[in-house]
Amino acid sequence: MHTVADILVEWYERCGRSLPWRETRDPYRIWLSEVILQQTRVAQGMEYYLRFTQRFPTVASLAAAEEDEVLKLWQGLGYYSRARNLHAAAKQIRTEHGGIFPKTYEGVRSLRGVGDYTAAAVCAFAYDLPHAAVDGNFYRVLARLFDLTEPIDTGAGKKLFAALAQELLGDAQPSAYNQAMMDFGATLCTPTQPRCDECPLAERCAARAAGTVAERPVKQGRTHVRDRRFHYLHIVCGDRTVLHRRGAGDIWQGLYEFPLVETDAEAHELPQTDEFRHWVGDEWVLRGSVDLPKHQLSHQRIHATVHRIEVEAFAPAAEACAVPIARVDDYAVPRLLERYLLTK
């Protein structure tokens, strides 16, 4: 009798997607693809993967890059901590591993920003080490296949699913098994409208038999979303404008933006606070304000307005820099400001 792994691998050999990071055993490129595809759809991630591998074909070239260049190349993908961790880990490989990508699970897991899933995926795909790379597709497929009610967002749930995924791996080829499970969840056993009639595991699916497919997997709680009100000051003097680099401890660390005044009020009007005067001084003219589309992050919802302000001279602000308007595109900015700049 065929095992679950056997059935999945047979299905994958017939129906699996052709993707560039599956055509290589280079651990660097596999790792790069996994980092890019966190919180990112394959269709969007493909463009970034190709761009990164063209600019940084090796881990050594990435380690030698400036952070600003890495962030600029990452612009639009969001979750910028991934890019900073990617760059830091490349440097770590250079200094701690002699420039050679680690070849053990423990070595890969020790890299900056690498968790259990990514370490397992790299080791399985690059080295065929027997690790199940449990991602959201794994959770969904296993929860339905065995009709599991254990929440996937708890410590106990994660241990249960990891152990079950590892048990099902058995003697199957780790690379094929993991890729099969990922593609199966991404294309067949999807979050909504799964194609159960085409499923090679339909006769074994406990959730299908119980009529609970739509209820699996189970999550314990919802994420609290915080609303924030941003007022960006697009300060213009002649052919130059002002950019400010975001510091640590908040979203978009290391990215550039216009000077920002954050308020608690819902009002869209320009907040003429001490912080505002710090940026524009006493002589200024408001040329218009633009409300940007609501920007949704995983735990935050950003309501932003850009106020275009003309000044005769820039106010002294050591933490900012005046740059030619024509050169603003050279700087990595948050996605919501990138959209604003595309209209200018």
N, C-alpha and C positions, 0 to 999 in steps of 0.2 A: 504493500500500500504506500502510495506517495505521501511524503510528509508535507506540511504546510510550506516549508522552505523549498522543497522540490517543485511544488506547483507554482509558487511565485517565480522561481527562477525560469521555469519553462515558459511562463507567461511573459516574463521580461525579455527573453530571447526573441519572442515574436513581436512584442508590442512596445518595448522600451524606447525611450527618446534618445536621439543622437545629439549629444552635447559635447562641446570641445574639451571640457575638463574630464570627460570620460575616455578620451582618446590618448591619455597620458598617464604615466606612473610617476611623474615628477611631483614629489610631495609639496613643493612650493606652490605649484599651480593648483593643485587640489585644495590645499589650505586656503589659498586666495579665493577660490570659487566658493568654498564653504563660508568664509567670512562675508563675502559679498551677498550671498544668498540668505543670510540671516535677516529676517524681516523684509525680504525683497523677493518679488516674483521673478521667475526664471527669465521671462521676456525682457524685463527691465535690467536684470543683472547681467545678461549676456553682453550688452553694450559696454558696461563697465569692466567686465572681465577682459574683453578684447582690448579695451583701451589701456588697462593696467598692464597686461602682459606685453603689449607693444612698447610701452614706455619703460616698464620695469620687468624685463624678461627673466631675471634671476633674483634670488633673495638678496644677493650682494648689491645689485643695483637699487633695490628698494631701500636697503639699509643706508646707502650713501646719499639718498635724496634728502632734500629739505622738507620739513613738516608742511610748510605752506604749499608746496607743490603737490604733496600727497592729498592734502585737504581739498585743494582746487580740483584735482582729478576725481575726487570722491563727491564733489558738489552735486546735490540733487538726490543722493541716496538716503540721506538722513542717518540718524543714530551714529553721529560722527565719532563717538568713542571707539567704534569698530576700526575706523581709519587710523586713529592715534595708536590703538593697541597693535594694529597690524604693523605699523611703522616701528613701534617700540620692540615688538617681537623679532622683527628682521634684524634690528641692531643687537638684540639679545643673542640671536643665532650667530652673528658675527663675533661677538665678544666672548660668549660662553661655550660655543660649539665649533669654534674655528671656521665659521662660515658654512658648515655642513648641516643640513636639515636633520634634526634628531630622527632616529630610526626606531625608537621604542615608545610605547604608550606613555610611560612616565616622562620621557624627554619632551614629547610633543605637548603633554598636559601641562608641563612647567612653563610653557611660553606665555607671555603676557596676553591676556584676553582669551585664552583657549580653555574651554570647559570640557566636560566629559564627552558631550556629543561630538564636538569638532575633533578632539583627539582620537576618538574611536573612528570617525569617518576617515580621517587622514591615514590612520594606521591600516584600516581595512582596504581602502582604495589604492594606496601607494605600495603597501607591503603585504597585503593579504593576511594581516594579523587577525585572529579570531575575536573581533569586537563588534557587537551590535551597536550601530549608531542611531540611538533612539531620538527621533525628532517628532514633530507634530503629526506627520503621516503615520509613524509607528503607533503613536498613542491612539489615533483614530481607528486604524485597522485592527489593532489588538483589542481595543475596547469593544468593537462591534463583533469581532470574530468570537470572542469569549463572553460577550454581554457583561462586561465588568462594570460595576457600580462604584469602584474606588475612584475618588477624584484624582485627576492627573496633576493638579496644582498643589499637591501636598507632598511632604517628604515620604510618607508611607506609600502613596500612589506612585511616585517616581521610582522607588525601589522595586515595587511589584512589577511595573511595566518593564524596567530594565532587566530584571531577572527573567521574565517571561520571554522577552526578545532574545536574550542570550541563549536561553534553553532551546528556542525554536531554531536558532542558527545551526546547532548540531554540527554535522560534518559538511555542511554546504560551504561553497566558496564564499568567504566573507564579503568580497567586493560585489559579486553578483547578488547575493542575498540582500545586502543593504540597498543597492541601487534598485532592486526589484521592489522592495517594500516602499521605498520613497516614490517611485513612479506609480505604483499601484494606488497609493493614497492620493497622489497628485492628479491622476487621470481617471481612475475608476471608482475608488472608494472615497469620493470627494466629500467635503463638509456638508454641502447641500446637494440634493438630487443625485445621489450615488447611483451608478449604473449597475444595480444589483442583478438585472437580467443577463448581463454579460460577465458576471463575476465567476471565475473558476473556483472560488471558495464558497459559493452560495450555499451548497448543500451542507457545509460545515459551520455556517455562520449562525451563532446562537442568537444574536440580536435580530437577525432576519426572521428566525423562527418565532421569536418572542414578540415581534413587532415593535422593537425598541431602537431600531437603527437611528432614527432622528434624535434620540435622547443620548446617544453615545458619541464621544466620551463625555463623562461628567466632570464639571468644574465646580470647585467649592464656593468660590466667591467672585465678585466682579471687582474690577480695578476702579478705584476712586479717581475721577478726572478733575483736575484743578483748572479753573479759568483764570487767565491773565490778560491784562490790558496793556499793550505796548504802544507808545507814541514815538515813532522814529522821526528824527530831525534831519531832513535832507538839506543840509546847509550848502549853499552855493555862493562862491565869490569868483566872478569872472569865469574862467574855464576850469576851476578846481572845486572839489568838494571834500568833505571830511569823512574819514572812516575811523572806526574804533574797533580794536580787537577784544573779543570777549575773553574774560578770564576764567579761572577754574571755579568749580563749585556750582555750575548751572548748565543749562542746555547750551549746545553749540559752542562748547569750549574751543578756543583757538580760531574761530571763524571771525570774519570782519563784518561790520554792520555800520549803519549810520548811528550817530549818537542817539542814545535811547533814554527816554523818561518813562518809567513804569508807574502806573497809578492803579488805585483800587476802584476808582469810579468808572461807571459805564459810559460816561460822556465822551463824545468823539472830539470835542473842542481841544484846541492846543492848550496844554497845561503850563501856564506861565509861573513855574515854581523857581526856587533858587537853583535847582539842578538845570532847568531850562536856561536860565540866565548865565550859568556857568559855561554853557556851550555857545550861546549866540551873542553874549554881551548885551549892550543897551541899544544899539542901532541895528534894526533888522526889519524886514518886510515879509509878511506871509503871502506867498504867491498861489497857494492852493493846498488842499488836503485830500488825500485819497485813502478810502477805507479798503484794506486788503481783504481777500476772501479768508474766512475762518481757517486757521491752520491747526490740524489735529495731530497731536503727538500721542504716544501710548498712555501717558499719565497727565497730559496737559492739553488745554485748548487755548490757542493764542488768538486774541482779537487785536489786530494791529491797524494803525493809521499812520500814513507817511505824510508829514507836513513839509512842503518845499518852502525853504526860507532863504531869502537873499540877504547878504550882508556886505558892507563896504570893506570889512577886514575881518579875518578870523580871530575869534577870541582865543587867548592863550589857554591851551589845554594839553598838558604834557603827555596825557595818556592817549592822544589821538594823532592822526597824521593827515595832512592835506595832500590830496592826490589829484592828478589830472582826471577830469571826468572821462576822457577817452580811455583811461587805463583802469577804470573800476573793474572791468571784466577780468583783469589779471588776478583779482583777489577772490578767495573762497568765501562765499556769503551764504547765509541760510536760504533754504529753498523759497520761502515766502518773499524775501527781498529779491532773489533772482527773477521771480515772476514779475515783480514791480519794475525792475530794471529793463526787462525785455520790452516793456511798453514805452520806454522813454526814447 
